[in-house]
């Protein structure tokens, strides 16, 4: 359980999600998480200003990390308070990197693995959040599996 920081100005623009006084923000966030293919009835999200809190239970560390990234990679979200419990076998948490201007998955792969051809490993670790190996953007946070 921890609070992860995100680049507030980067991410998918969900126009109404962070509008002050939006009584449906939590439902909209849960729908967004489901829309990217990570729907889990045991996960709940609340929005308080630019902070998102996610609670509940998931089966794996990977699922937990992807849900956190789905919530954090939204324009206007500055932090995600991770209150998710993993019920499955213990696993090593992945590292995270923030995409910089000019980065590609190959460049990130070269920096973290020493081999640009490992880019697909990063792409696969971030599905369904990434749909195309060429579509990453500055400020986006990505999972880097060990």
N, C-alpha and C positions, 0 to 999 in steps of 0.2 A: 504494500500500500504506500503510495507516494503521490506527490504532485509533480507533473511533468509540464515544462514550459514549451510554448509554441510561438511561432512568429505570427503575431496578431494580424498583420497586414496581408498575410499570404493565405492561400487556401481557396476552397470552393466557396462561392458566394451563395449562401442561403439567405436571401434578403430578409425574411421576417424572423429568422431564428433568434437573433440577438437584439431585436427591437425592444427598447425598454417597455415594460408592462405587457409583454407578449405572454398571455396566460397559457398559450399552447406550445411554448418553446420546448418543453420536455417531450411532448408528443411528436413534434416536428423533428427533434434530434433523434428520437428512437426510430422514426420512419426513415430518416436519412441512413442510419446504421443498417436498417433492414434493406434499403434500396441498394446498398453496395454489397449485399450478399452476406451480411453478418447478423441477421436477425436471430435473437435468442430471447425467449420469453422470460428468462431468469435475469435479464439485465435491464436496469432502469437508469435513466439519465435525468439530471436536473440542471437547469441553467440559472446562474446568478451573475448577471452582468457579463463579464468576459471569461468567467470561470464555469467549467462544466464538471459536474461530479457524476461519476458512474459507479453504480453499486450492483451487486448480484453475484451469480456464480456462473463459471464457464468450465468447459471440460479440459482446456489446454492453455498453456502459457502463450502459444501462438495466437489463439483466438482472442485472448485478453489483449495482447499487444495490438492486434489489428483493430479491435473495437476502440481502443484508446486513440490510435492514429486516425480512425474515421471521424472521431469527435474533435480531435485537435487540429486536423487539417481543414478547418473551416475558417473562412475569413472572419475576423473579429474574436476568435477564441484565443486567449492568451495562455490559459492553463487548463489542465485536466487533472482533477483529483481522482486518482485511481483507488477505488474501494472494492475492486473485484477480487473474488476468491476463486482460485483454480482448484477444482475438485479432482482432476486427473493426476497422473504421475508427475512428480516434480521435474522440471526441465530448466535448463539454463536460459536466462533471459537474453534476448538479442540486444545488440547495441543499436543505437539510433544515430542517424546523421541528418543534418539539415542541408538540403540542396542549395548550392550557391549558383549565382548567375554564371552561365556557360557550362555547368556540369552536365554530364551525360551518365547513364548507368555504367558505361564502360570506364569512364574516368573515375567514378566512385569505386568501381570494382578494382581498378588498378591501385587506387590509394589504400583501400582496406585489405585487399587480398594479395596485392602485388601482381595481379594478372587481370588485364582488361577483359579477357574472355569469360570471366566469371559473372558478367553482368546479368545473365539469365537467372542466376542464383538469387540475386537481389530482386529481380522482377518477380520471380515465383514467390518469394517470401512476402511480397507486398500485394499479391492478388487477394481479393478482387478489387482492392483500392486502386491499383494500376491496371489499365486496360491495354496500354500500348507501351512498348519499351522506349519509344521516342517522346512520350508525353509526361515529362516531369517538369516542375516549375520551381524557381527560387523561393526559398522559405518552406517548402514542403519537407516534412519529416518522414524518413524512410526507415524500415526495419533492416538491419544487417545481420543475417544469421551467422553463427560461428561455423 
